[in-house]
Amino acid sequence: MTHAYDAIIIGTGQAGPPLAQDLAAQGQRVAIAEGYRFGGSCVNYGCTPSKTLIASAHAAHLARRGGDFGFDVGHVEIDFGRVSERVIGSIERGSSRLEQRLRDNERITVYSDYARFEGRDGDDYLISVGDARLRAPRVFVNTGTRARLPQIEGFERTPWLTSEGLLRLTELPEHLLILGGNYIGVEMGQAFRRLGGRVTIIEQSDSLMRREDEDIRQIVHEFMQGEGVEILTSAKAVKAEPAADGGVRLFVQRKGEDEPRELTGSHWLIAIGRVPNSDQLNLDAVGIDTDDAGHIIVDEHLQTTAPNVYALGDVNGKGAFTHTSYHDYEIVRDNLLHGRDRTWTERVMTYALYTDPPLGRVGMSEREARESGKNVLMATQPMRGVSRAIEQAETTGLSKLLVDADSGQFLGAAVLGFHGDDVVQIFNFYMATGQPYQPLMEALPIHPTIAEYLPFMLHSLKPLK
Ligand SMILES: Cc1cc2nc3c(=O)[nH]c(=O)nc-3n(C[C@H](O)[C@H](O)[C@H](O)COP(=O)(O)OP(=O)(O)OC[C@H]3O[C@@H](n4cnc5c(N)ncnc54)[C@H](O)[C@@H]3O)c2cc1C
């Protein structure tokens, strides 16, 4: 028997569940399928557990820094079992609450299995979920991504971890090798180091976080190294073997070195990027196209190449964050349910790196601004000149503002420093509303805050050399 619905949602990432609730509230019969854990990456192996872990690591770090504030706590003993209880507790609460909310809604039918397209029948899409057969005229795909795995000789025989396994460890890794020096590798590297483990990051390009500007990368590199994180750049893992004690032996070829180095780790995190979960959906059966990377191709309204099928979240490649996935949901909701004409192309890309200090980013980097061909003004301000940062003993970092000299609009900003993830939102909101920067110069800031220096900073805007 085939079950008929008004809409089928595949995947319970950040976009599918709220959309299911909204469609149900409109009286529609909705089916939602989840093949693994409810809540997807953010809840189970992404933002929530990683930031919970980072908070424990930060507290331990601050305790060790007591001397900077006039007290001493002696040796800081980490009880990793309790840290891990906090982290795993955050996952279980988030995932089960979401599942319960969906199951409690009588207009939503929840299927706990992987879904795939089977074909079309008139205007309806036919979808199988385990043994069940479903049909609906509208489908929303919110299937996210999974960790990209490396092609390294011997890799399959080693006990590698993705962020999921790492965030479920109940014992502190004695020596964590991290393959990949991008956002996940850097965040996790600092956190596990602060929790007392030895950490080595292996990055094949010549710096950590290669997409950021060089001055920003340099500061991050320095504070990571300063905390004892070992960083090997221009380094390619060429072979892996299981080590006798359950760990891993990794052979790493560094540029300029004759022979590969041998590293032994108790644990090995793979953090070299993510691949879209589009390959198991049988998209060809209904004419949904993907790009070379496997992202589902969407138009500006997030509609795929099949009519009335939408792709939301990381699987469409138009963002790789919880907030971009949720934004996709808002766009589709407003267009379909509220007669709006919103597009993802209008949004300004923004994100944060949750190191300590954090990096808040929006819009263009300096490099991108230079390449844009626009007349660009730039101002920079080291955190060591910001009074609140000095009072907090948090003087590491740099802010950078980029403005279009002709329109006065912000092109981008980077705020690396205390509360940088929040401070950058000012520019994010300015850019979203298209306001020029000049009114900000006359705004009254609160003293002492990190954001207080921004109006002053704007007075030092100069053309990019
Ligand atoms: C370690 C880590 C840290 C991160 N930190 C941050 C952060 O601090 N801030 C931030 O904004 N973002 C962060 N992210 C990214 C963020 O988690 C994702 O961008 C966000 O969860 C959006 O995902 P999504 O909605 O596209 O789908 P996902 O959350 O990936 O969910 C997709 C769901 O679909 C399910 N699924 C897949 N295929 C099928 C199928 N065929 N049938 C049924 N179900 C299926 C999957 O099991 C999964 O549950 C982090 C990610 C990682 C890995």
The ligand as an ORCA input file, in Angstrom:
! r2SCAN-3c Opt
* xyz 0 1
  C      32.091     19.187     13.973
  C      31.124     20.155     13.344
  C      30.940     21.391     13.942
  C      30.046     22.291     13.388
  N      29.884     23.500     13.998
  C      29.030     24.402     13.471
  C      28.809     25.663     14.108
  O      29.399     25.961     15.141
  N      27.935     26.518     13.550
  C      27.248     26.217     12.403
  O      26.459     27.033     11.939
  N      27.427     25.027     11.783
  C      28.291     24.114     12.292
  N      28.452     22.905     11.669
  C      27.669     22.625     10.434
  C      26.218     22.292     10.793
  O      26.176     21.187     11.666
  C      25.387     22.003      9.530
  O      25.659     23.000      8.600
  C      23.911     22.057      9.907
  O      23.604     21.024     10.797
  C      22.961     22.027      8.695
  O      22.774     20.753      8.277
  P      21.562     20.362      7.334
  O      20.316     21.008      7.807
  O      21.946     20.597      5.951
  O      21.480     18.780      7.532
  P      22.105     17.831      8.611
  O      22.088     18.462      9.947
  O      23.380     17.312      8.115
  O      21.023     16.668      8.668
  C      20.730     15.837      7.596
  C      19.973     14.635      8.117
  O      19.471     13.898      7.015
  C      19.600     12.517      7.315
  N      19.586     11.794      6.036
  C      20.562     11.772      5.089
  N      20.152     11.045      4.023
  C      18.914     10.615      4.316
  C      17.950      9.829      3.615
  N      18.198      9.357      2.394
  N      16.780      9.557      4.224
  C      16.509     10.027      5.468
  N      17.375     10.771      6.175
  C      18.555     11.087      5.597
  C      20.909     12.430      8.074
  O      20.939     11.245      8.849
  C      20.851     13.691      8.926
  O      20.234     13.432     10.158
  C      29.313     21.958     12.211
  C      29.477     20.699     11.627
  C      30.383     19.805     12.173
  C      30.536     18.448     11.531
*
